[in-house]
Amino acid sequence: MPHFSRLTDIITCSLSEILNSAPNPQQTLHEIIEEMREGLSACHRNVTTSTRNFDRLTKEIAEYEAQVAEWRESAKTALTEGDEDAARESLRRKVEIEDLIAGLRPALEAAHSASQQMLRIQRALEARFSEAVRKLEEITGASAAFSRSLPLRFFR
């Protein structure tokens, strides 16, 4: 039986309350830990995706900014050579790319915000997971195998 419908449910849950109302606290805790592990895995994928999006947008904007500088230089060169039409065309292209950059900046900010939010959620999930493993160790009196089966990246 699933105990959580969202990652935030894991973060905001009271393990003590869940276990106090459970007919078999040890089995319930095993189920909860497994759900938490699945949640952590999904959260890690989200962190990776949102970080990748942020990195991609950062690189894309940097490439466009380099193009802006190239068009600016092209306009200066054209003016130096007395070719006003070429200078105007270079400036027009520069403005187009600046408009594109302006459109990408909100997406970059959103990607950064999403990445940071997912990292915060991941850390909170890791804390809840650790708490659940400790409770299981208290109930069983033995070291829980769950903590060893979770990849180390979840514990910094």
PANUVO-238819 format. One record per residue (C-alpha): residue number from 1; residue in one letter; chain; x, y, z. Coordinates in steps of 0.001 Angstrom, whole numbers, plus 524288, in hexadecimal, padded with zeros to 5 digits. Layout:
<pts>
+-----+------+-------+-------+-------+-------+
!  nr ! rest ! kette !  east ! north !    up !
+-----+------+-------+-------+-------+-------+
! NUM !    A !     A !     X !     Y !     Z !
...
+-----+------+-------+-------+-------+-------+
</pts>
This chain:
<pts>
+-----+------+-------+-------+-------+-------+
!  nr ! rest ! kette !  east ! north !    up !
+-----+------+-------+-------+-------+-------+
!   1 !    M !     A ! 80000 ! 80000 ! 80000 !
!   2 !    P !     A ! 8060D ! 80CFA ! 7FC11 !
!   3 !    H !     A ! 8079E ! 81642 ! 80773 !
!   4 !    F !     A ! 80B42 ! 82249 ! 7FF92 !
!   5 !    S !     A ! 8058A ! 82866 ! 7F364 !
!   6 !    R !     A ! 80FC3 ! 8332B ! 7F1A6 !
!   7 !    L !     A ! 81DB8 ! 835EE ! 7F57C !
!   8 !    T !     A ! 818F3 ! 840C0 ! 7FE60 !
!   9 !    D !     A ! 810DA ! 836A7 ! 805C2 !
!  10 !    I !     A ! 81D85 ! 82FCA ! 80959 !
!  11 !    I !     A ! 8239C ! 83C71 ! 80DFD !
!  12 !    T !     A ! 817E6 ! 840A1 ! 8161A !
!  13 !    C !     A ! 8142A ! 8336C ! 81BA2 !
!  14 !    S !     A ! 814EF ! 82FC7 ! 829E0 !
!  15 !    L !     A ! 81B13 ! 8225B ! 82A35 !
!  16 !    S !     A ! 81756 ! 820C7 ! 83861 !
!  17 !    E !     A ! 808F1 ! 82325 ! 83585 !
!  18 !    I !     A ! 8090C ! 819CF ! 829F0 !
!  19 !    L !     A ! 80FD8 ! 80F3F ! 831D8 !
!  20 !    N !     A ! 80724 ! 8112E ! 83DC6 !
!  21 !    S !     A ! 7FB0C ! 80E97 ! 83588 !
!  22 !    A !     A ! 800FE ! 80336 ! 82DEA !
!  23 !    P !     A ! 7FD62 ! 7F534 ! 83180 !
!  24 !    N !     A ! 80B3F ! 7F0C4 ! 82E48 !
!  25 !    P !     A ! 814A1 ! 7FC45 ! 82FF7 !
!  26 !    Q !     A ! 82083 ! 7F4CC ! 82B32 !
!  27 !    Q !     A ! 81A07 ! 7F0A0 ! 81E74 !
!  28 !    T !     A ! 81460 ! 7FE47 ! 81CBA !
!  29 !    L !     A ! 821BB ! 80446 ! 81EB6 !
!  30 !    H !     A ! 827A5 ! 7FB19 ! 8149B !
!  31 !    E !     A ! 81D1E ! 7FF6B ! 80AF5 !
!  32 !    I !     A ! 81F5D ! 80DBB ! 80E3C !
!  33 !    I !     A ! 82E0B ! 80C77 ! 80C7A !
!  34 !    E !     A ! 82C28 ! 8060A ! 7FF3B !
!  35 !    E !     A ! 822EF ! 810FF ! 7FB10 !
!  36 !    M !     A ! 82CC4 ! 81AF7 ! 7FFE2 !
!  37 !    R !     A ! 83780 ! 81478 ! 7F81D !
!  38 !    E !     A ! 82F0B ! 814FF ! 7EBDD !
!  39 !    G !     A ! 82BFC ! 82345 ! 7EEC6 !
!  40 !    L !     A ! 83A64 ! 82661 ! 7F077 !
!  41 !    S !     A ! 83D88 ! 81FC7 ! 7E3B2 !
!  42 !    A !     A ! 83318 ! 827A8 ! 7DC8C !
!  43 !    C !     A ! 8378B ! 83411 ! 7E346 !
!  44 !    H !     A ! 8459F ! 83190 ! 7DF4F !
!  45 !    R !     A ! 84146 ! 82FFD ! 7D121 !
!  46 !    N !     A ! 839FF ! 83CFC ! 7D21A !
!  47 !    V !     A ! 845EE ! 843B6 ! 7D7E0 !
!  48 !    T !     A ! 84E54 ! 83E58 ! 7CCDB !
!  49 !    T !     A ! 844A4 ! 842A8 ! 7C26D !
!  50 !    S !     A ! 8429D ! 8504F ! 7C7DE !
!  51 !    T !     A ! 85145 ! 8523E ! 7C9A3 !
!  52 !    R !     A ! 853A1 ! 84D97 ! 7BBC6 !
!  53 !    N !     A ! 84968 ! 85742 ! 7B6C0 !
!  54 !    F !     A ! 84FDA ! 86250 ! 7BE3B !
!  55 !    D !     A ! 85D46 ! 85EBE ! 7B8F1 !
!  56 !    R !     A ! 8581D ! 85DAB ! 7AB01 !
!  57 !    L !     A ! 85177 ! 86AF9 ! 7ABA9 !
!  58 !    T !     A ! 85D8B ! 8712D ! 7B1BB !
!  59 !    K !     A ! 865DF ! 86C09 ! 7A699 !
!  60 !    E !     A ! 85BF3 ! 87014 ! 79C51 !
!  61 !    I !     A ! 85B1D ! 87DF6 ! 7A19C !
!  62 !    A !     A ! 869F4 ! 87EF5 ! 7A217 !
!  63 !    E !     A ! 86AAD ! 87ACC ! 793D2 !
!  64 !    Y !     A ! 86098 ! 8850B ! 7900E !
!  65 !    E !     A ! 867D1 ! 88F6B ! 797DB !
!  66 !    A !     A ! 8740B ! 88C31 ! 79011 !
!  67 !    Q !     A ! 86C26 ! 88DFB ! 783A3 !
!  68 !    V !     A ! 86782 ! 89B48 ! 78888 !
!  69 !    A !     A ! 875A6 ! 89F60 ! 78A39 !
!  70 !    E !     A ! 878F3 ! 89A52 ! 77C9B !
!  71 !    W !     A ! 86DBB ! 8A1F4 ! 77662 !
!  72 !    R !     A ! 871AC ! 8AE26 ! 77DE2 !
!  73 !    E !     A ! 87F92 ! 8ACD5 ! 778BD !
!  74 !    S !     A ! 87A57 ! 8AA2D ! 76B21 !
!  75 !    A !     A ! 8727C ! 8B6CB ! 76BC9 !
!  76 !    K !     A ! 87E6E ! 8BE77 ! 77039 !
!  77 !    T !     A ! 886A7 ! 8B89A ! 7656B !
!  78 !    A !     A ! 87C3D ! 8BBA6 ! 75B41 !
!  79 !    L !     A ! 87B6E ! 8C9B7 ! 75FFD !
!  80 !    T !     A ! 88A36 ! 8CAFC ! 75F8B !
!  81 !    E !     A ! 889D2 ! 8C63D ! 75183 !
!  82 !    G !     A ! 87EC4 ! 8CFC0 ! 74E59 !
!  83 !    D !     A ! 8747D ! 8C52F ! 74BEF !
!  84 !    E !     A ! 868BC ! 8CA7A ! 7535B !
!  85 !    D !     A ! 85F51 ! 8C034 ! 74DF3 !
!  86 !    A !     A ! 867DB ! 8B526 ! 75308 !
!  87 !    A !     A ! 86928 ! 8BC36 ! 76016 !
!  88 !    R !     A ! 85A50 ! 8BD80 ! 7611D !
!  89 !    E !     A ! 85889 ! 8AF28 ! 75DB6 !
!  90 !    S !     A ! 8628E ! 8AB32 ! 767FE !
!  91 !    L !     A ! 85BB8 ! 8B386 ! 77236 !
!  92 !    R !     A ! 84E88 ! 8ADCF ! 76E52 !
!  93 !    R !     A ! 853E6 ! 8A007 ! 7703F !
!  94 !    K !     A ! 859F8 ! 8A41A ! 77D41 !
!  95 !    V !     A ! 84CC8 ! 8A931 ! 78212 !
!  96 !    E !     A ! 845E7 ! 89CA4 ! 77DBB !
!  97 !    I !     A ! 84F52 ! 8947B ! 785AA !
!  98 !    E !     A ! 84E25 ! 89DA4 ! 79165 !
!  99 !    D !     A ! 83F5C ! 89BC7 ! 790A3 !
! 100 !    L !     A ! 84153 ! 88D17 ! 7904C !
! 101 !    I !     A ! 84A33 ! 88DDC ! 79C36 !
! 102 !    A !     A ! 84009 ! 89614 ! 7A347 !
! 103 !    G !     A ! 8361B ! 88B68 ! 7A06F !
! 104 !    L !     A ! 83F19 ! 880B4 ! 7A580 !
! 105 !    R !     A ! 842C6 ! 88771 ! 7B24A !
! 106 !    P !     A ! 835A9 ! 884A2 ! 7B905 !
! 107 !    A !     A ! 836FF ! 87656 ! 7B514 !
! 108 !    L !     A ! 844BE ! 8764F ! 7BABB !
! 109 !    E !     A ! 83FE0 ! 87C2D ! 7C77D !
! 110 !    A !     A ! 834C8 ! 8723F ! 7C806 !
! 111 !    A !     A ! 83E3D ! 86701 ! 7C58C !
! 112 !    H !     A ! 8473B ! 86BFA ! 7D046 !
! 113 !    S !     A ! 83BE4 ! 86D74 ! 7D9B2 !
! 114 !    A !     A ! 836D4 ! 85FD1 ! 7D675 !
! 115 !    S !     A ! 8444C ! 85A0F ! 7D855 !
! 116 !    Q !     A ! 84609 ! 86088 ! 7E598 !
! 117 !    Q !     A ! 8384E ! 85CB1 ! 7E9FD !
! 118 !    M !     A ! 83A7F ! 84E88 ! 7E61F !
! 119 !    L !     A ! 8477B ! 84E71 ! 7ED77 !
! 120 !    R !     A ! 8408D ! 85375 ! 7F9AD !
! 121 !    I !     A ! 83613 ! 84905 ! 7F84F !
! 122 !    Q !     A ! 84066 ! 83E90 ! 7F63B !
! 123 !    R !     A ! 8478D ! 8428E ! 802A1 !
! 124 !    A !     A ! 83AE1 ! 84275 ! 80A62 !
! 125 !    L !     A ! 8379D ! 834F9 ! 804FA !
! 126 !    E !     A ! 84527 ! 83022 ! 80890 !
! 127 !    A !     A ! 842F8 ! 834EF ! 81679 !
! 128 !    R !     A ! 835C6 ! 82E0C ! 81758 !
! 129 !    F !     A ! 83BB6 ! 821BA ! 811B2 !
! 130 !    S !     A ! 84674 ! 821F1 ! 81BEE !
! 131 !    E !     A ! 83C51 ! 823EB ! 82688 !
! 132 !    A !     A ! 8346C ! 81850 ! 821A5 !
! 133 !    V !     A ! 84080 ! 80FA5 ! 8211E !
! 134 !    R !     A ! 843F7 ! 81389 ! 82F21 !
! 135 !    K !     A ! 83617 ! 81058 ! 83392 !
! 136 !    L !     A ! 836DF ! 80326 ! 82CED !
! 137 !    E !     A ! 843C4 ! 80082 ! 833AF !
! 138 !    E !     A ! 83D70 ! 8044D ! 840B9 !
! 139 !    I !     A ! 831DE ! 7FB3C ! 83E64 !
! 140 !    T !     A ! 839C0 ! 7EFA1 ! 8398C !
! 141 !    G !     A ! 84601 ! 7F1D2 ! 84181 !
! 142 !    A !     A ! 84E10 ! 7EF1F ! 83556 !
! 143 !    S !     A ! 8549F ! 7F764 ! 82B0A !
! 144 !    A !     A ! 84B52 ! 7F9C2 ! 81FB5 !
! 145 !    A !     A ! 84FCA ! 7F4B4 ! 81280 !
! 146 !    F !     A ! 84889 ! 7FFED ! 80BE9 !
! 147 !    S !     A ! 852F9 ! 809EC ! 80F31 !
! 148 !    R !     A ! 85D60 ! 801A0 ! 808B7 !
! 149 !    S !     A ! 85539 ! 7FF23 ! 7FC8A !
! 150 !    L !     A ! 8530F ! 80D7E ! 7F992 !
! 151 !    P !     A ! 85D6E ! 8138C ! 7F0BB !
! 152 !    L !     A ! 86723 ! 81C21 ! 7F807 !
! 153 !    R !     A ! 86369 ! 8280C ! 7EFEE !
! 154 !    F !     A ! 8575D ! 82928 ! 7F889 !
! 155 !    F !     A ! 85FBD ! 82BAC ! 80472 !
! 156 !    R !     A ! 868FA ! 8373B ! 803A0 !
+-----+------+-------+-------+-------+-------+
</pts>
